[in-house]
């Protein structure tokens, strides 16, 4: 597997991680499908969503793959009145990553980042490696400060 920007950043910071590789199914890029393939608990696998706040601009959210983001709650937490998801066609230019491979680590710029507080109950979680076909398993205690994230209740109930 070729090193991604996320892996290079973790290597440079000497943060250990494990690569979990999976088969890419272009018809199903969902995190639930990936969790099933890997036999990994979906509540410990986090997807990265990129949104835009009406006051703050780009925002990054990491939530469990089986969950949905609560946009009203996320707006309130981030000091916005409204938040909308970034269009898929704008992801690469903004983050440097494509849909299905967006990692909260190593984006083109550091955007305000929020990790769902459910991550706090696990020692290790996964996030995208920055490419389709691989997840990074790493310590949430290392990840959250490394990406400068805040934790918050971000999902619908």
Backbone as numpy.savetxt, mean C-alpha at the origin, in Angstrom:
# Nx Ny Nz CAx CAy CAz Cx Cy Cz
14.18 -12.59 -9.56 13.33 -11.40 -9.56 14.22 -10.16 -9.56
13.87 -9.25 -10.42 14.61 -7.99 -10.51 14.24 -7.09 -9.33
15.24 -6.40 -8.79 15.01 -5.50 -7.65 14.14 -4.32 -8.09
13.17 -4.00 -7.24 12.33 -2.84 -7.49 12.86 -1.66 -6.68
12.35 -0.49 -6.96 12.74 0.69 -6.20 12.44 0.49 -4.71
11.30 -0.12 -4.40 10.94 -0.39 -3.00 12.00 -1.28 -2.34
12.43 -2.32 -3.03 13.44 -3.22 -2.47 14.77 -2.50 -2.28
15.14 -1.69 -3.27 16.41 -0.94 -3.15 16.37 0.02 -1.95
15.24 0.67 -1.74 15.11 1.59 -0.59 15.21 0.83 0.74
14.56 -0.32 0.81 14.64 -1.13 2.03 16.06 -1.64 2.26
16.72 -2.09 1.18 18.10 -2.55 1.29 19.01 -1.43 1.80
18.85 -0.23 1.24 19.68 0.91 1.65 19.47 1.25 3.12
18.25 1.06 3.61 17.93 1.36 5.01 18.20 0.16 5.93
18.68 -0.94 5.33 18.97 -2.17 6.06 17.73 -2.70 6.81
16.59 -2.60 6.15 15.34 -3.14 6.70 15.10 -4.50 6.05
15.08 -5.56 6.86 14.89 -6.90 6.29 13.46 -7.11 5.77
13.37 -7.88 4.70 12.07 -8.21 4.11 12.19 -9.54 3.41
11.05 -10.13 3.14 10.99 -11.39 2.40 10.11 -11.13 1.17
10.49 -11.70 0.04 9.72 -11.55 -1.20 8.78 -12.75 -1.33
7.50 -12.48 -1.49 6.51 -13.53 -1.72 6.04 -13.40 -3.17
6.47 -14.33 -4.02 6.12 -14.24 -5.43 4.83 -15.01 -5.73
4.08 -14.49 -6.70 2.83 -15.11 -7.12 2.66 -14.94 -8.62
1.77 -15.76 -9.19 1.45 -15.68 -10.61 0.49 -14.52 -10.85
0.79 -13.67 -11.82 -0.07 -12.54 -12.14 -1.20 -13.01 -13.04
-2.43 -12.68 -12.64 -3.61 -12.98 -13.44 -4.17 -11.64 -13.89
-3.96 -11.29 -15.15 -4.40 -9.99 -15.67 -5.91 -9.77 -15.51
-6.66 -10.87 -15.40 -8.11 -10.76 -15.23 -8.52 -10.55 -13.78
-7.59 -10.80 -12.86 -7.90 -10.64 -11.44 -6.66 -10.16 -10.70
-6.54 -8.84 -10.58 -5.40 -8.25 -9.88 -5.72 -8.00 -8.41
-6.85 -8.51 -7.94 -7.29 -8.22 -6.57 -6.35 -8.82 -5.53
-6.26 -8.12 -4.44 -5.45 -8.60 -3.32 -5.98 -9.90 -2.75
-7.30 -10.10 -2.79 -7.88 -11.36 -2.29 -7.40 -12.54 -3.13
-7.32 -12.33 -4.43 -6.83 -13.39 -5.32 -5.36 -13.71 -5.00
-4.59 -12.68 -4.75 -3.16 -12.86 -4.42 -3.02 -13.56 -3.07
-3.81 -13.16 -2.09 -3.78 -13.79 -0.76 -4.10 -15.28 -0.88
-5.11 -15.60 -1.68 -5.47 -17.01 -1.88 -4.32 -17.78 -2.52
-3.72 -17.18 -3.55 -2.60 -17.84 -4.23 -1.44 -18.12 -3.28
-1.14 -17.14 -2.43 -0.01 -17.26 -1.51 -0.37 -18.06 -0.26
-1.67 -18.29 -0.04 -2.09 -18.94 1.20 -1.78 -18.05 2.39
-1.94 -16.74 2.19 -1.56 -15.76 3.21 -2.83 -15.10 3.76
-2.91 -14.85 5.07 -4.11 -14.24 5.63 -4.38 -12.85 5.04
-5.56 -12.64 4.43 -5.83 -11.35 3.78 -5.81 -10.15 4.73
-6.07 -10.39 6.01 -6.05 -9.27 6.96 -4.63 -8.76 7.21
-3.62 -9.55 6.83 -2.21 -9.13 6.99 -1.60 -8.65 5.67
-2.39 -8.68 4.59 -1.91 -8.25 3.28 -2.55 -6.89 2.97
-1.72 -5.88 2.76 -2.22 -4.52 2.60 -2.06 -4.03 1.17
-3.16 -3.46 0.65 -3.11 -2.85 -0.68 -2.85 -1.36 -0.51
-2.23 -0.78 -1.52 -1.89 0.64 -1.49 -2.81 1.39 -2.44
-3.53 2.34 -1.89 -4.45 3.16 -2.67 -3.93 4.58 -2.72
-4.07 5.22 -3.87 -3.62 6.60 -4.02 -4.84 7.46 -4.33
-4.99 8.52 -3.56 -6.15 9.39 -3.69 -5.67 10.84 -3.72
-6.63 11.73 -3.94 -6.32 13.15 -3.98 -7.32 13.88 -3.09
-6.80 14.64 -2.14 -7.66 15.42 -1.27 -7.87 16.80 -1.85
-9.04 17.39 -1.61 -9.33 18.72 -2.17 -8.43 19.80 -1.57
-7.86 19.56 -0.38 -6.96 20.54 0.24 -5.49 20.11 0.21
-5.24 18.81 0.35 -3.86 18.33 0.51 -3.21 17.84 -0.77
-4.00 17.51 -1.78 -3.42 16.88 -2.96 -3.24 15.39 -2.73
-2.22 14.76 -3.35 -2.08 13.30 -3.29 -1.90 12.76 -1.86
-2.55 11.62 -1.64 -2.50 10.91 -0.36 -2.35 9.42 -0.65
-1.69 8.71 0.26 -1.50 7.28 0.10 -2.12 6.57 1.30
-2.89 5.52 1.01 -3.54 4.74 2.05 -3.20 3.27 1.88
-2.83 2.61 2.97 -2.59 1.16 2.97 -3.65 0.53 3.84
-4.47 -0.32 3.22 -5.56 -0.97 3.95 -5.56 -2.46 3.61
-6.15 -3.29 4.48 -6.20 -4.73 4.19 -6.90 -4.98 2.85
-6.43 -6.01 2.13 -6.94 -6.27 0.78 -8.43 -6.58 0.74
-8.99 -7.11 1.81 -10.41 -7.45 1.82 -11.29 -6.26 2.21
-10.67 -5.17 2.62 -11.41 -4.02 3.12 -11.65 -2.97 2.04
-12.57 -2.06 2.33 -12.84 -0.91 1.47 -12.51 0.35 2.25
-11.95 1.33 1.58 -11.64 2.59 2.25 -12.93 3.39 2.48
-13.00 4.02 3.64 -14.11 4.93 3.95 -13.63 6.33 3.58
-14.04 6.80 2.40 -13.53 8.08 1.88 -13.90 9.26 2.77
-15.09 9.23 3.37 -15.48 10.33 4.26 -14.59 10.36 5.50
-14.37 9.21 6.10 -13.51 9.13 7.28 -12.08 9.52 6.91
-11.59 9.03 5.77 -10.23 9.35 5.32 -10.09 10.86 5.08
-11.12 11.47 4.52 -11.08 12.93 4.29 -10.96 13.66 5.62
-11.77 13.26 6.58 -11.75 13.90 7.89 -10.39 13.74 8.57
-9.83 12.54 8.53 -8.54 12.24 9.16 -7.42 13.07 8.53
-7.51 13.31 7.22 -6.43 14.00 6.50 -6.65 15.50 6.34
-7.72 16.02 6.93 -7.97 17.46 6.86 -8.56 17.93 5.54
-9.24 17.03 4.87 -9.89 17.36 3.59 -11.40 17.32 3.76
-12.08 18.05 2.87 -13.54 17.95 2.82 -13.94 16.75 1.96
-13.14 16.51 0.91 -13.46 15.47 -0.05 -12.17 14.79 -0.52
-12.28 13.51 -0.79 -11.17 12.74 -1.34 -11.70 11.94 -2.51
-10.93 11.89 -3.58 -11.30 10.99 -4.69 -10.07 10.19 -5.08
-10.33 8.98 -5.56 -9.24 8.10 -5.96 -8.57 8.66 -7.21
-7.26 8.48 -7.29 -6.50 8.88 -8.48 -6.88 7.94 -9.62
-7.08 8.48 -10.81 -7.42 7.65 -11.97 -6.25 6.74 -12.32
-6.55 5.51 -12.70 -5.52 4.52 -13.03 -4.50 5.07 -14.03
-4.96 5.83 -15.02 -4.04 6.34 -16.05 -3.04 7.35 -15.48
-3.32 7.92 -14.31 -2.41 8.90 -13.70 -1.46 8.29 -12.67
-1.66 7.01 -12.33 -0.85 6.37 -11.28 0.64 6.36 -11.59
1.02 5.90 -12.78 2.43 5.76 -13.13 3.16 7.10 -13.07
2.58 8.13 -13.67 3.22 9.45 -13.68 3.38 10.02 -12.26
2.38 9.78 -11.43 2.41 10.33 -10.07 3.31 9.54 -9.13
3.20 8.20 -9.18 3.88 7.36 -8.18 5.12 6.64 -8.70
5.16 6.41 -10.02 6.23 5.59 -10.58 5.85 4.11 -10.62
4.62 3.80 -10.20 4.15 2.43 -10.16 2.86 2.27 -10.97
2.62 1.01 -11.44 1.40 0.72 -12.20 0.36 0.05 -11.31
-0.90 0.08 -11.75 -1.97 -0.57 -11.01 -1.62 -2.03 -10.76
-1.83 -2.46 -9.53 -1.50 -3.84 -9.17 -0.07 -3.97 -8.70
0.69 -2.87 -8.74 2.08 -2.90 -8.31 2.48 -1.65 -7.54
1.50 -0.95 -6.98 1.79 0.29 -6.25 2.26 -0.05 -4.84
3.46 0.37 -4.53 4.03 0.15 -3.19 4.05 1.48 -2.44
3.84 1.45 -1.13 3.96 2.68 -0.35 5.42 3.08 -0.15
6.33 2.21 -0.57 7.77 2.44 -0.42 8.35 2.87 -1.75
9.08 3.99 -1.77 9.82 4.37 -2.96 9.04 5.00 -4.08
7.96 5.71 -3.75 7.25 6.46 -4.80 8.13 7.61 -5.26
7.76 8.21 -6.39 8.54 9.33 -6.95 8.70 10.45 -5.93
7.66 10.71 -5.15 7.68 11.74 -4.12 7.12 11.12 -2.84
7.45 11.73 -1.72 6.88 11.28 -0.45 5.55 12.01 -0.24
4.47 11.27 -0.28 3.14 11.83 -0.06 2.68 11.48 1.35
1.78 12.28 1.92 1.24 11.89 3.23 0.66 10.48 3.13
1.07 9.62 4.05 0.71 8.20 3.99 0.04 7.77 5.29
-1.00 6.95 5.13 -1.77 6.45 6.27 -1.92 4.94 6.13
-1.67 4.24 7.23 -1.82 2.79 7.28 -2.99 2.49 8.21
-3.88 1.60 7.76 -5.03 1.26 8.60 -4.53 0.70 9.93
-5.17 1.14 11.02 -4.73 0.77 12.36 -4.80 -0.73 12.62
-5.50 -1.48 11.78 -5.55 -2.94 11.96 -4.16 -3.56 11.82
-3.24 -2.87 11.15 -1.87 -3.37 10.99 -1.17 -3.51 12.34
-1.59 -2.72 13.31 -0.92 -2.71 14.61 -1.05 -4.04 15.36
-2.00 -4.86 14.98 -2.16 -6.14 15.67 -1.25 -7.24 15.13
-0.49 -6.94 14.08 0.38 -7.96 13.48 1.85 -7.52 13.53
2.73 -8.49 13.75 4.16 -8.17 13.73 4.64 -7.93 12.31
4.12 -8.73 11.37 4.52 -8.59 9.97 3.29 -8.46 9.09
3.41 -7.61 8.06 2.36 -7.45 7.06 3.03 -7.47 5.69
2.21 -7.56 4.65 2.77 -7.44 3.30 2.25 -6.19 2.63
3.09 -5.65 1.76 2.71 -4.57 0.85 3.29 -4.94 -0.51
2.83 -4.27 -1.54 3.35 -4.56 -2.88 4.84 -4.24 -2.95
5.53 -5.01 -3.76 6.97 -4.81 -3.95 7.28 -3.69 -4.95
6.24 -3.18 -5.60 6.45 -2.17 -6.63 6.35 -2.74 -8.02
5.98 -4.01 -8.10 5.74 -4.66 -9.38 4.68 -5.73 -9.18
3.98 -6.07 -10.23 3.03 -7.17 -10.13 3.83 -8.46 -10.02
3.33 -9.38 -9.22 3.98 -10.68 -9.09 4.77 -10.87 -7.81
4.84 -9.84 -6.97 5.60 -10.00 -5.72 5.09 -9.06 -4.64
4.97 -9.63 -3.46 4.63 -8.87 -2.25 5.87 -8.86 -1.36
5.99 -7.83 -0.52 7.07 -7.77 0.45 6.49 -8.04 1.83
7.05 -9.00 2.52 6.67 -9.31 3.89 7.71 -8.65 4.79
7.25 -7.76 5.66 8.19 -7.08 6.54 7.52 -6.66 7.84
8.34 -6.25 8.77 7.87 -5.82 10.08 7.10 -4.52 9.96
5.90 -4.49 10.52 5.13 -3.24 10.47 5.81 -2.19 11.33
6.55 -2.61 12.38 7.27 -1.64 13.22 8.37 -0.95 12.44
8.92 -1.62 11.43 9.94 -0.99 10.58 9.28 -0.19 9.46
8.23 -0.75 8.87 7.58 -0.13 7.71 6.97 1.23 8.03
6.14 1.29 9.06 5.35 2.50 9.32 6.24 3.74 9.51
7.26 3.70 10.37 8.11 4.90 10.47 8.95 5.14 9.21
9.34 4.06 8.52 10.17 4.21 7.32 9.45 5.00 6.23
8.15 4.76 6.09 7.39 5.49 5.06 6.74 6.76 5.63
7.02 7.04 6.90 6.50 8.25 7.53 4.99 8.24 7.66
4.43 7.05 7.88 2.97 6.91 7.91 2.38 7.16 9.29
1.13 7.58 9.26 0.32 7.66 10.48 -0.65 6.49 10.41
-1.07 5.99 11.57 -2.08 4.94 11.57 -3.43 5.57 11.92
-4.47 5.02 11.33 -5.83 5.54 11.55 -6.84 4.48 11.13
-8.07 4.65 11.60 -9.17 3.78 11.21 -9.67 4.26 9.85
-9.35 3.54 8.80 -9.60 4.00 7.43 -10.68 3.26 6.67
-11.15 2.14 7.22 -12.01 1.27 6.43 -13.48 1.36 6.83
-14.33 0.93 5.89 -15.76 0.87 6.17 -16.00 -0.31 7.10
-17.04 -0.23 7.86 -17.31 -1.32 8.80 -18.39 -2.24 8.29
